[in-house]
Structures are given as C-alpha cells and as structure tokens.
Amino acid sequence: MFRFNNILLCTSALVLTLPAVAATTSGKAVHGTKGHPAVPPSVVRVRHVVPSSDPESIQVYRRKNAFGQLAMQHQSVSVTHIDSTELARHQVTDVKGLMNLAPNLTVQPQGSSSAVNFTLRGVGLNDFTANNTPSVMTYVDGVTLPIGYMAGAAMFDMAGVDVSTGPSGFTHGQTVTAGEINIKTADPTKTFHYGASEDIATYDRSITNLYVSGPLSSNVQYRIAGFTQQGGGFQKNINTGQSLGNANKGGLRAKVAWQPDDRTNIVFSSNWMQDDSQAMGAYNIQDLARNTPTYQNNRNTGWGFTPDFLKITGNSAGTKPSYNNTFWGAGVNFTRNLGFADLSTISAFQQMYVHNLMDLDGTRYAIYDDDVNTDANLFSQEVKLASRNPHDRLQWNVGMYYDRTQMHSVIFNDYTGSGSRPYIQRTSYNQDQQAFSQYGHLRLTVTKRLHLLAGITHESDDRDLYNMQTMRYNTAIYPTPFDNHYGRRGALTNQFSGMGGIEYQALDNLMFYGSIRKGFKPGGFTANNTVVASQLNPTKPESLLAYEVGFKSDYWNHKIRLNGDAFWYDYHGQQVAGLAVVSNYGVVGQYVNIPKSRIWGVEMEIDANPIPGLLLHQHFGYERGNYEDYSAIDSTAVAATYIRTGKLVALYRSYAGVDMGIPKLTLEGSASYKAKLGTRWTLTSYLDYSYRGSQLDGRGTTCTGCRSIS
C-alpha cells in the first residue's frame, strides 16, 4: 500500500490471508482534497462524536499512541472497534465479513438466502423467515435494522464499525440479549474531498467505490457515495459445470448536513441499493431421498428447478439460484446543544423488496427448492437527551425509541422430487409489529478513580400475524386439495431490563471493571411451511442474565495495549428453531424455547507498536455453552415408532448437559509495517489471519453451510 500525500495507491500491497486458499488481490484508490494539509505520521487523530458545526470535525493531539480509541480505555464496555482502513483491507462489503474481525461473533446467511443471522458470545437466533427480532441488533448511523434482509445489505463508504456485547438497549435503540453492531458511514466534510478505489481478486471479483464530499455554502455540506460489486462466484454445478455465486449489486448514498446556527446540526440522508447477485449453492453431505453422493469439496454444488415451479413463481426457464432485492430509505438526524445537555433525534424510513430463488438441497432434484418474496417497511423514531459537561460527577442519558414494521411474505416450496411430499406448496402471511422503549443510564463519579453505573429500560413489543394461508398445487401424483387459512395471532411483550456496573482506575493506564446486566428479547412466530394452527403459537420472550469482569491497560508509553474480559451468561427461554409432531402429518419445524442454558467465555485483545511503523494485533476468544434443561423431539425415534406401529407419537430426548455447539475458539491477528519512501511516499505491507472453530448446526452435524437432505 503506497501513500503519496493524500493519494492512496494499493497496487503494491502485500496480502496474505490464512487459512483461506491462496489468492492474489490488488486494488487501486485515489483520494483528493482541497485546502486540507496532510497530517504528520507521528500525530494521532482522534474523532470525537459530539454535536458540532462540522459533522466530521477532527481534533489532533500529539500523543504517541498508534491504537486510537483512548476514551474507550476508560469505560467499562466490551467493544471491538473496526476502523475504515481495516474494513477496506479485509474487503468487508457486508456484515458477514465482520465475523473475521471480532471475537466470538458469527454472522451467517440464512440457508443460501440474502438474509443473515447473528450469534455473539453464543447468543443468537436462526431465523429462517426473518420475521423475528434478532438477538444481535444492527444499527446504521443510529437507525435500527431488525430485519435480517436489511441487515445483510451492502456496506460502503464506511467510517467504522463497533461490535458491542449485550444485553443492550440502556443508552439507545431497542432491547436485545446478545448485543449490537453499530455501523457508521462517512459524513459530509467542510473541505472538498473526492476518492475512488478499485479492488480486484480471483474469480473475476471486482469492487468499485466512489465518493465526493464538500461544502455547498458556509453552513451546508454534502457527501455522495456509490459502489458496485461484480463477479467472485467460485462454486460449480457438478452436473453441468456452470458457475454460481457471482455478485451483481450496487448502491448510492447521499447526505446533506446543515447548521442553521452554531448549536444545531441537521443531517438529511437517503440510500438505495440493488442486488441482482447469484445465490450461494448448498453443499450436500447426505441425501436420503435420491442417494446423491456426498460432495467432495466446498466448490461443488448443484441445482435444478422444475418447469412448473418456475412458472408458478414467475421465473424464466434456465434461471440460476439468484436474488432480486431492492432497498431504499431516508432519514433525518437532528442534534442541538441546549447548554446543560445535548438533544438528539433520529427519524428514518426503510423499504425493501426481496425475491430470493434458492435450491436448498444442492442437487438437480426438486427435493427442497425455495422461492421467497418479502416486502417490508420500517419507520423508526428516537429522541434522546444526554448530559453535556464531561466533568460533572453525574453523567446521564435518557431517551425513548419507537419503531413500526409491516411485512408481507409469500414463500413457495417445491418438494415434488422428495418422495414423501410430492407437491409444490405456497405459504403467505402478513405481519405488523411495533415496539416502544424508554431507557435511562447513569454514571456517577464516587472518587477520582471509582465510578458506579446503573441503567434501566422498559420495552413493549406488540406483533400481529394475519392472512396466513398454506395451499398446495395439485399434480398428477398429488391430486388432494389442500388450502388452509389460519386465524389472526398476536404476541405482546412488556418487560423491564436493568444493569449495574463499577469502574476502578487503579492506575492512569490500568482500569478494572465489572457489570451485571439483565436483558430480554421479545417472542415471535414460526411463519414457514405452516400446516397446522399450533405451529403459529408464539414463542415466549427470552432473557439473559450476564456477569462480566475485565480490565483495560496500556503500557510502555502506549506501545502495548492489553485488554481482557471474562463472562458468564445465565440464559432462560432461549429461542431456537426446533421440531413438533403433528398427528396424521409428521414432524414439522417450529420455534421453541429452551428453559435454561449457560454460556461462559474469555476474550483477550493485544496490540503492540514496538518500533515506529510496526503494528501487531491479536484477538483471542474462547467460549463454551451447555444446555441445562432441554428436551427436544427425537425425530429418529418418532420415525421408527411410526414404521413399527403406524402411529405418530411425540418422543423426546433430553439434552441436559449437552454442548450447545457454538464455535469454541476464535482467533484473529494482523501485522503491518509502514515504511517511509522519501518525504512524500509511504509503503505499507501487511498480513493477517483468522481462525474459527467448528460449529454444530444441528444434532449430529458439525459443518456450517452443509445440508442433510431427507
């Protein structure tokens, strides 16, 4: 990576990623400014998120600290901060790329769809219809995105990302159990900036980014950014040799910042994104329906759609598994200095139109083919008041948050080649949801080195499922009429959450902290493949009691940073995708609550700057989880009993004391060296790696992204 003044050239960067397959990656970027002098390399730039007449105001301190985030070293929060440089270096274009940069974080697509599921410190929900509140909440510029498809949309023109562990919701937004991902995009600037970058990799993958930012007048600034991503498909159809997985997406974002006076800042924003990429293919490990041999490597996949299924779903012949998604939205962020406090409000509207065509069995047979069509919109409003003087003994923060989502979904399933279910099925429903929360947080300075913290939040979540219908299309081998309509279902949650904590600054460079947090996540509905009304019974809310202790420290004049923490989670009512037995039908999927489970773990962050220009970084995460009280349907025993007696009986197996299957060990590290080449050029070489332990997707399976077909 070369830098010449404010011009960045990445053509000669040294990139080595382990343990992935070796690949050569190159990129080019140019940046320009007008009237903006370069900052000397020895100066640390610290960005303060405070109301200002310049949304991107930067205060410069001459302090020998290459790690940044000085303020966070004196706060009892477990946060992984990822700056824009790291995001670009690791080609992070959506939230799935974040799990290689934060300990104990897992972000995965739901099946081969464009929706994503999150797990943080072992807490998460495998939400296959994306109509339930996630355990890890995603925020973009303070706007909540509670729908997995919205959260999985592209990231571009970034300022940084913070991954915070939970329970959360005591200082902003919505209450959840696992934590949150706060994504911050770049703001308008008072000086003229422009930039472009091109990143090229194997399999014809390319990522192009553009932006321009500057003043329109003395108190109005703008920023326009766009991106496009193409190619990158590495999978191959084992039957035809066709490729799969090529990206084809792009987006735009515009921001205008206005300061009507020196105490007020208003930012208007809008965004649009289109994703017409090919879907990822499933990897077959066991096909009990057609005895398809197990695939030998993760590049292999397969697909095949029947003409009837393509006609019913409105797809043309020869269509590959693919997406056709549109996202757009707008928002207003208002901040006002009231003297004694800062007032801020965030108003936002987001709309999505999602069409995902997927072959979830990964073979040429119609065993489990899927076509999902979901339209949804989200309106959210937040008002917050926070103390302004950082030297006051009592720091406080109070606010209110409201959101309303409306969703309509139509799901087609083609099982005609499965043998046991020779039909095409259509499930449709509407869901309305609204949440209203109030929160408050205090930080009291007891002595110069001792601080106490307390927080409370109340949230009401009300959701309504209606117009639920499941029908089957008659065929020659399935002439039986089936058209079921189900009544309206509702779920209402009203709960309080609370937290308490202590911070002790033992030395100027060493802080110890501890906290207790109790949080919850509202219940929801199973809305896929509904055949009996009992499947629509809502799950109960889940709750998490979290204990955490840790320390933060810097040594040798900020040349080494060492942070660590340990946590213990007491988990009640965990929401999981389970099974239920339906008389005269069989075993069906249904969300269930696990009465009790426990999770514990440790995390460590080590940063070193032993000599000028050399930066070393290492993240370490280890966690274990066990079910304490959990009995689930034993589908093997149910099938054996049915074969022997002809009766469907719900038979359970106890999983008390059984490992939850979460990845135990996560490692992420990097090393970079910046060398000066003359007075105006620098060369930065770097290498990085990441490791994640195996994950148990289901009983008897230890492969993420694999599928057992029955």
Buried (B, 14 or more C-beta within 10 A) or exposed (E): BBBBBBBBBBEEBEBEBEEEEEEEBEBBBBBBBEEEEEEEEEEBEBBEEEBBBBBBBEEEEEEEBBBBBBEBBEBBBBBBBBBBBBBBBBBBBBBBBBBBBBBBBBBBBBBBBBBBBBBBBBBBBBBBBBBBBBBBBBBBBBBBBBBBBBBBBBBBBBBBBBBBBBBBBBBBBBBBBBBBBBBBBBBBBBBBBBBBBBBBBEBEBBBBBBBBBBBEEEBBBBBBBBBBBBBBBBBBBBEEEBBBBBBBBBBBBBBBBBBEEEBBBBBBBBBBBBBBBBBBBBBBBBBEBBEBEEBEEEBBBBBBBBEBBBEBBEBEEEEBBBBBBBBBBBBEBBBBBEEEBBBBBBBBBBBBBBBBBBBBBBBBBBBBBBBBBBBBBBBBBBBBBBBBEEEEEEBBBBBEBBBBBBBBBBBBBBBBBBEEBBBBBBBBBBBBBBBBBBBBBBBBBEEEEEBEBBBBBBBBBBBBBEEBBBBBBEEEEBEEEEEBEBEEBEBEBEBEBBBBBBBBBEEEBBBBBBBEBBBBBBBBBBBBBBBBEEBBBBBBBBBBBBBBBBBBBBEEEBBBBBBBBBBEBBBBBBBBBBBBBBEEEBBBBBBBBBBBBBBBBBBBBBBBBEEEBBBBBBBBBBBEBBBBEBBBBBBEBBBEBBEEEEEBEBBEBEBEEBEBBBBBBBBBBBBBBBEEEEEEBBBBBBBBBBEBBBBBBEEEBEBBBBBBBB
